[in-house]
């Protein structure tokens, strides 16, 4: 039996992971503090000079393909989700690999809420979207930044440069093309209003009926002026008939 399987509940394992994080942060010469009770959204407070960061600690042992799947959701007993007003940083611990990921909260709680992340401390991730988290592995220097610097750093992206996926490019506002409208035949709306009492028809993009086609009307007028009397004069009433 592995040592993390000896815990009787997830809460007991979570308390142990919080102790591991505080010990590792103290090893990097950070002052740590623990809020009293469970009413706060963050688990550990980090002090560095005049800065104070609120850290929410998460852990995972779930292997999924080449990485580990870590969930960033609050306790099921809490009805409200995390917010940037409550948390500044997420600390995710991959227990089997003894690897820490320090991810700015704006990366997960920003304009697009991400409840899950794939962490790949052993094998290179297969999907390009997972590279955004590999840049935060063992990033203990983020604890020295202020809250505003963390927000700017998280919105700027991962320290590792990556190319956006085809799906992200396709869904970007710049890539969306305006819908093309069907062309309206010339003169169709004007001629159609002559037979609708001056009212504009609702669907002007449709081609009019054959007896309202401008080509037929022009041919009929030319034949009547020539005196042939042939054509579709019965379809277009003349001035005398009106």
Beta strands, then each sheet from edge to edge (+ up, - down):
strand 1: 31-33
strand 2: 44-48
strand 3: 51-60
strand 4: 63-64
strand 5: 67-71
strand 6: 89-94
strand 7: 99-104
strand 8: 116-119
sheet 1: 1+ 2- 3+ 6+ 7-
sheet 2: 4+ 5- 8+
end
